[in-house]
Amino acid sequence: QVQFVESGGGLVQPGGSLRLSCAVSRSIFSFDAMAWYRQAPGTQRELVAAITTGGSTNYVDSVKGRFTISRDNAKNRLYLQMNNLKAEDTAVYYCNAKSIIVSSWGQGTQVTVSA
């Protein structure tokens, strides 16, 4: 039984920034890799960024150079720094293990990029 609770979303203008946070109910050492996903209306959930326990990261091409994933082991938190936001980034953002725990999907946090 693990919970992922996302926060930090909101309404932001194009070009703006947000930092998303994910509180994990147990040690993030439990997972080989953590990830952020997003889902826009009418689309499938998409892997956005992932980070391993060793600090290696990967990103979907559309966010490379704009988003940065990080983790704070002491606080059991996962972060996604989102810069230069675009309308195409509008979605509900979720965190989870990269090896997805289906029963642990949270509500996500809504990111809306609009003028």
C-alpha positions as CSV (number, residue, x, y, z in Angstrom):
1,Q,0.0,0.0,0.0
2,V,1.7,3.2,-1.2
3,Q,0.2,6.6,-1.9
4,F,1.4,9.3,-4.3
5,V,0.0,12.7,-3.7
6,E,0.7,15.4,-6.3
7,S,0.5,19.1,-5.7
8,G,1.8,22.4,-7.2
9,G,-0.3,22.6,-10.3
10,G,-2.3,25.6,-11.3
11,L,-3.1,28.1,-14.0
12,V,0.0,29.7,-15.6
13,Q,0.6,31.9,-18.7
14,P,2.6,30.6,-21.6
15,G,6.3,31.0,-20.8
16,G,5.7,30.7,-17.1
17,S,7.0,28.2,-14.6
18,L,5.6,25.7,-12.0
19,R,7.2,23.2,-9.7
20,L,5.2,20.1,-9.1
21,S,5.7,18.0,-6.0
22,C,4.8,14.4,-5.2
23,A,4.7,13.2,-1.7
24,V,5.3,9.4,-1.4
25,S,4.0,7.5,1.6
26,R,7.1,5.3,1.9
27,S,10.8,5.5,1.2
28,I,11.5,6.3,-2.4
29,F,14.3,3.8,-2.1
30,S,11.5,1.3,-2.6
31,F,11.6,2.0,-6.3
32,D,14.4,1.7,-8.8
33,A,13.0,4.7,-10.7
34,M,10.3,7.3,-10.2
35,A,8.4,9.1,-12.9
36,W,6.0,11.9,-13.8
37,Y,3.2,11.2,-16.2
38,R,0.5,13.4,-17.7
39,Q,-2.8,13.0,-19.5
40,A,-4.5,15.7,-21.5
41,P,-8.2,15.4,-22.4
42,G,-8.9,12.8,-25.0
43,T,-5.3,11.4,-24.9
44,Q,-3.6,8.5,-23.3
45,R,-1.4,8.9,-20.3
46,E,2.1,9.8,-21.3
47,L,5.4,9.3,-19.6
48,V,7.0,12.8,-19.2
49,A,10.1,12.2,-17.1
50,A,11.8,9.6,-15.0
51,I,14.7,9.4,-12.6
52,T,16.6,6.4,-11.2
53,T,17.9,6.0,-7.7
54,G,21.3,6.7,-9.2
55,G,20.1,10.1,-10.6
56,S,19.9,9.2,-14.3
57,T,17.1,11.0,-16.0
58,N,15.1,10.8,-19.2
59,Y,12.4,12.9,-20.7
60,V,9.9,12.8,-23.5
61,D,11.3,14.8,-26.4
62,S,8.6,17.5,-26.2
63,V,9.8,18.7,-22.7
64,K,13.6,18.3,-23.0
65,G,15.4,21.4,-22.0
66,R,12.3,22.8,-20.3
67,F,11.5,20.3,-17.5
68,T,13.8,18.9,-14.8
69,I,12.9,15.9,-12.6
70,S,14.5,15.6,-9.2
71,R,14.0,13.7,-6.0
72,D,14.6,14.4,-2.3
73,N,15.2,11.1,-0.6
74,A,15.1,12.5,2.9
75,K,11.6,14.0,2.3
76,N,10.3,11.1,0.2
77,R,9.4,13.6,-2.5
78,L,9.6,13.8,-6.2
79,Y,9.7,17.1,-8.1
80,L,9.1,18.3,-11.6
81,Q,10.4,21.8,-12.4
82,M,8.5,23.1,-15.4
83,N,9.9,26.1,-17.2
84,N,8.8,27.9,-20.4
85,L,5.4,26.2,-20.3
86,K,3.5,25.9,-23.4
87,A,-0.2,25.3,-24.1
88,E,0.6,21.8,-25.1
89,D,1.7,21.1,-21.6
90,T,-1.8,21.5,-20.3
91,A,-2.7,18.2,-18.6
92,V,-3.3,16.4,-15.4
93,Y,0.1,15.4,-14.0
94,Y,0.7,12.3,-12.0
95,C,3.6,10.7,-10.2
96,N,4.2,7.0,-9.8
97,A,7.0,4.5,-9.9
98,K,8.3,4.0,-13.4
99,S,7.2,0.4,-12.9
100,I,3.6,1.6,-12.5
101,I,1.6,0.6,-9.4
102,V,-1.9,0.7,-10.9
103,S,-3.7,0.8,-7.6
104,S,-1.7,3.8,-6.5
105,W,-2.6,6.4,-9.1
106,G,-3.6,9.6,-7.3
107,Q,-5.8,12.4,-8.4
108,G,-3.0,14.2,-10.1
109,T,-2.5,17.9,-10.2
110,Q,-4.0,20.0,-13.0
111,V,-1.6,22.2,-15.0
112,T,-3.3,24.7,-17.3
113,V,-1.2,26.9,-19.6
114,S,-3.3,29.7,-21.0
115,A,-3.2,33.4,-21.6
